[in-house]
Amino acid sequence: MRHLAQCLFAVWLSAQTPPAAPAADDFSKTITDLASRDRKVQEAAIETLGRLRDPRALIPLTALRQGTLFLMDGLLVIVPTEKEKKVFLKDGSELTPLTEAISGRIVVGPDGKPTLTDVSTLKRVVATNALKQKIAPVLSSLSLASPDPDARKSAAGRMGEDRAPESIPLLEAAMAQEKDRWVRLAMDEAIQMIRLVDPDSSVRREAAIHLGDIKGANAVPQLKSMVTPGPDGKVPESNKTVIDAAKAAIQNIESHEALTQTVSTTFEVLSLSSVLMMIALGLAITFGVMGVINMAHGEMLMIGAYAAYSVQNLFQAVLPGHYDWYFVVAIPVSFLASASMGMLIERTLLQRLYGRPLESMLATWGISLMLQQLVRTFYGAANVDIKSPSYLSGGLQIMTGLTLSYNRIFIFVFSFLCLLGIYLLLYRSSIGLRIRAVVQNRSMSACLGVATGRVDALTFALGAGVAGMAGCALSQLGTVGPGLGQTYIVDAFMVVVLGGVGKLLGTVVAAFGIGGVNKILESLIGSALPKWGPILSKVAVLVLLILFLQKKPSGLFAIKGRHADA
Amino acid sequence: MKVIKGIGALALVALLARTGLAGEQDKEPIKVGILHSLSGTMAISEVSLRDVTLMAIDEINAQGGVLGRKVEAVIVDPASNWPLFAEKAKQLLVQDKVSVVFGCWTSVSRKSVLPVFEKENGILFYPVQYEGEECSRSVFYTGAAVNQQAGPAVDYLLSKDGGSKKKFYLLGTDYVYPRTTNKILRQQLIANGIPESSIEEEYTPFGHQDYQTIVRKIKAFAAGGGAAVVSTINGDSNVPFYKEFANQGLTSEKCPVVAFSVAEDELRGMDTSSLVGHLAAWNYFQSIDAPQNKTFVKAFKSYCEKNNLPGGAKRVTDDPMEAAYIGVNIWRQAVEQAGTTNVDAVRQAIAGQYFHAPGGWVQMDEKNHHLKKPVIIGEILADGQFQEVWRTKGLVRAEPWSKFVKDSKEKISDWTWPNITGNETKPKFDVPAHP
């Protein structure tokens, strides 16, 4: 079998090797036919491309399906879909560089530079729905050779669902060449799913057993439909041994799914908790250490996120080749942006309001509204888009059916690095010593020569800066807009209050407590009342929190001693 | 004689005064109100509607105004605060005496201003898709009702073109629009032979950011193929949802998400790479290939650039913006036909108006105050635009009272005599019999 597969793959490869001149003409003629006004010619061209299996067809066919294939004076061109590549003129017209559909070359002018063409002068090649239906299978078989592992995986999955026996040799040939273990597994699963409809019962039985071994979750509905009695009371599968094998396979896969669920719930708890900790750390400093009920904390997150957005735009304009690195630069920039805003607020306003919690609360609330409107004026009221760098997109598959996304892993690690940094600064450095001294006894510290005013400003700036970094990190998870701060402020206060004001450890424990309870309740409630999981778990967390604070008003880790009342 | 002369003189003076006044009134601009949130959480969506409404008014003024009078916009900011919407609406109608109001986005803001418009006899043009189950005499709905957006989208997913989907995950934010829409969609799916066991329904609180658990459930739900997600997720929750969806390895090919609240303007603020290939159902897309649409898009971009609005020429047009633009133009046609800005006359004249909108011909229904529009399914491209994949044949008439909802099946929405009702099952008056 293996031998046959390799032979087939060799044949397939030979079809792909740099074609001789007549073949090239054949290919370009077929591609040109795609733009024909006659639907029959278009259909024939797609059929030919399906037969040729030329990987160069992937781009023009995708373009045709997406509607980005255009005709420019008889030349087939592709318009890029990335808006960064386009130029928008003041009169509202849109210029774009073009790629030749057949050669894949960028269209250049006489000076050798890419020509920019007004989109409205091009003529779109239209594909009807029926035509798109025909393109889809050709695309997925071509995608089996795509450089993108996700594309290969989803092509295999599609072939498995279509259950066409003629896909088996293709899949086997591709599998023999495949290096990525998870793609190979997806291909194997697809092959077995197709074999489940084989007329030979021993093939079906083997396929079922094999699917159980590789935990092919995608096959479960098919396996179940084989063994559950239909409306006429008859089980669709007639062979007893196949039924047994299928039942065993279902059980095997489902017990694996239970394990997957446990592992992924654990990861969800860790991830949500680290997000909560990240947003609360800055507040733990400004509110926890300094006692300022900082309602503008959310806006410090927002400023950090917008700083990241500005850095991204700068990279797009100045260093488009090193775009991915913008995020590394954005982290310190967002720290500085929020820290200087924090310093400004502290020096101009808050230093006059120490010891007056209600006034400072109202003042910071006012500031939060002003900052929101400021951002609306400068950046517009709409959300802005931050593109994740390639190393934070996608996920790491650790077992069948479980993918951990890179951005969440990053936030988990990053939040602990921040925590470590703050700990070292507060408890292992001289500035930290001064901060703690001022917090414990302001007048005594002043007597001993600590510049309390400067320490206050620095502490507040530190808290704001940490919030800024959190905003930058969160831009990889969610929306960035003027309302970003409002989304997180309640959660941040919840964590700090539960943890006990003034205790870093309390913040950590509270974040993990709230995150854990929330996620576990969401799972539990979700399985009992499907429509209500996320809503009721949020309500439950709030109720539990209120009850807990009734019992222990000063939170998990209350500061003991005289200065607690100061 | 003297007396007669005196009377004559008086009459002359009075006549002069009147014509003088009338002449002055002719030149006086027609005031129209714009009631969109420019601050607060809803500013994100509503600012664009203010921009396009002002552009439409500019265009009208450049063509000489309406009835020879300039149109002047009175802009108020209800600040995403529902009770404030009612206050501002009252201010527009009573204090500023505007002839018509263009405004609102959320259903709750519309419900909040509704009593004001009904009491003060005003006209409101409402440009956003909504859940239906309402038909007010004072409101003209230029956005889609459920059967003009969500319903056809589900029909598409069930059809061969849409991939003959067999399992549906209805996912939404927890408020009236998603809940009502999903109630209707569930009935529609069951009527199409989808068993209850293949329909999942789930809601998240407003501003929900953590979609890990839900996406994991969808992943398990989609195993084996034939599944689709119908999303009524609103606002800021969309980005975390789509990101999580892509990062956990789900693709549009495996399980497409069809959304009713994601348009070009929202896509401006999203990293579109995780959305490519997913679907949205609307009545208009910026990418529609029609000359009048190209003019509209270009005009809007240059309007933003000229007025130094944030985004400038990179701004986009979308469905609610087209609906707002249609509203202004239909009002203008109606005023010109009625020859007056009198609310009752204009209201009658609005019914049945045709307009060659950027997306093609539309018509205000003769009876139910809703716009007849085509329904289009679009696929999201990497540049934040949509590629049309399917559209209904002809215009779809709105059904404000859904036939899939138990209590509203029988209701009539017909503002012509003798029905004159938006919320009853029987005509209000009997047609008089021959005596």
Chai-1 contact restraints between the chains, C-beta under 6 A:
chainA,res_idxA,chainB,res_idxB,connection_type,confidence,min_distance_angstrom,max_distance_angstrom,comment,restraint_id
A,Q66,B,L381,contact,1.0,0.0,6.0,A-B,restraint_1
A,Q66,B,Q387,contact,1.0,0.0,6.0,A-B,restraint_2
A,G67,B,Q387,contact,1.0,0.0,6.0,A-B,restraint_3
A,T81,B,L381,contact,1.0,0.0,6.0,A-B,restraint_4
A,T81,B,A382,contact,1.0,0.0,6.0,A-B,restraint_5
A,T81,B,D383,contact,1.0,0.0,6.0,A-B,restraint_6
A,E82,B,A382,contact,1.0,0.0,6.0,A-B,restraint_7
A,K83,B,D383,contact,1.0,0.0,6.0,A-B,restraint_8
A,F88,B,A313,contact,1.0,0.0,6.0,A-B,restraint_9
A,F88,B,K314,contact,1.0,0.0,6.0,A-B,restraint_10
A,K90,B,E305,contact,1.0,0.0,6.0,A-B,restraint_11
A,K90,B,A313,contact,1.0,0.0,6.0,A-B,restraint_12
A,D91,B,S302,contact,1.0,0.0,6.0,A-B,restraint_13
A,G92,B,K298,contact,1.0,0.0,6.0,A-B,restraint_14
A,G92,B,K301,contact,1.0,0.0,6.0,A-B,restraint_15
A,G92,B,S302,contact,1.0,0.0,6.0,A-B,restraint_16
A,G92,B,A313,contact,1.0,0.0,6.0,A-B,restraint_17
A,S120,B,K294,contact,1.0,0.0,6.0,A-B,restraint_18
A,N129,B,D161,contact,1.0,0.0,6.0,A-B,restraint_19
A,S154,B,T251,contact,1.0,0.0,6.0,A-B,restraint_20
A,S154,B,E253,contact,1.0,0.0,6.0,A-B,restraint_21
A,S154,B,K254,contact,1.0,0.0,6.0,A-B,restraint_22
A,E161,B,G225,contact,1.0,0.0,6.0,A-B,restraint_23
A,A217,B,A223,contact,1.0,0.0,6.0,A-B,restraint_24
A,N218,B,A223,contact,1.0,0.0,6.0,A-B,restraint_25
A,N218,B,G224,contact,1.0,0.0,6.0,A-B,restraint_26
A,P221,B,G224,contact,1.0,0.0,6.0,A-B,restraint_27
A,S264,B,R216,contact,1.0,0.0,6.0,A-B,restraint_28
A,E268,B,Q212,contact,1.0,0.0,6.0,A-B,restraint_29
A,E268,B,T213,contact,1.0,0.0,6.0,A-B,restraint_30
A,L272,B,D210,contact,1.0,0.0,6.0,A-B,restraint_31
A,Q373,B,S39,contact,1.0,0.0,6.0,A-B,restraint_32
A,G380,B,P310,contact,1.0,0.0,6.0,A-B,restraint_33
A,G380,B,G311,contact,1.0,0.0,6.0,A-B,restraint_34
A,A381,B,A43,contact,1.0,0.0,6.0,A-B,restraint_35
A,A381,B,I44,contact,1.0,0.0,6.0,A-B,restraint_36
A,A381,B,V47,contact,1.0,0.0,6.0,A-B,restraint_37
A,A382,B,I44,contact,1.0,0.0,6.0,A-B,restraint_38
A,A382,B,R268,contact,1.0,0.0,6.0,A-B,restraint_39
A,A382,B,G269,contact,1.0,0.0,6.0,A-B,restraint_40
A,N383,B,G269,contact,1.0,0.0,6.0,A-B,restraint_41
A,V384,B,G269,contact,1.0,0.0,6.0,A-B,restraint_42
A,D385,B,G269,contact,1.0,0.0,6.0,A-B,restraint_43
A,D385,B,M270,contact,1.0,0.0,6.0,A-B,restraint_44
A,D385,B,D271,contact,1.0,0.0,6.0,A-B,restraint_45
A,K387,B,D271,contact,1.0,0.0,6.0,A-B,restraint_46
A,G395,B,N247,contact,1.0,0.0,6.0,A-B,restraint_47
A,T403,B,Q248,contact,1.0,0.0,6.0,A-B,restraint_48
A,T403,B,G249,contact,1.0,0.0,6.0,A-B,restraint_49
A,S405,B,N247,contact,1.0,0.0,6.0,A-B,restraint_50
A,L477,B,P240,contact,1.0,0.0,6.0,A-B,restraint_51
A,G478,B,Q209,contact,1.0,0.0,6.0,A-B,restraint_52
A,G478,B,V239,contact,1.0,0.0,6.0,A-B,restraint_53
A,G478,B,P240,contact,1.0,0.0,6.0,A-B,restraint_54
A,T479,B,D236,contact,1.0,0.0,6.0,A-B,restraint_55
A,T479,B,V239,contact,1.0,0.0,6.0,A-B,restraint_56
A,G481,B,I44,contact,1.0,0.0,6.0,A-B,restraint_57
A,G483,B,T41,contact,1.0,0.0,6.0,A-B,restraint_58
A,T487,B,G207,contact,1.0,0.0,6.0,A-B,restraint_59
A,E522,B,T213,contact,1.0,0.0,6.0,A-B,restraint_60
A,K531,B,E201,contact,1.0,0.0,6.0,A-B,restraint_61
A,P534,B,T204,contact,1.0,0.0,6.0,A-B,restraint_62
A,I535,B,D174,contact,1.0,0.0,6.0,A-B,restraint_63
A,I535,B,Y203,contact,1.0,0.0,6.0,A-B,restraint_64
A,I535,B,P205,contact,1.0,0.0,6.0,A-B,restraint_65
A,K538,B,P205,contact,1.0,0.0,6.0,A-B,restraint_66
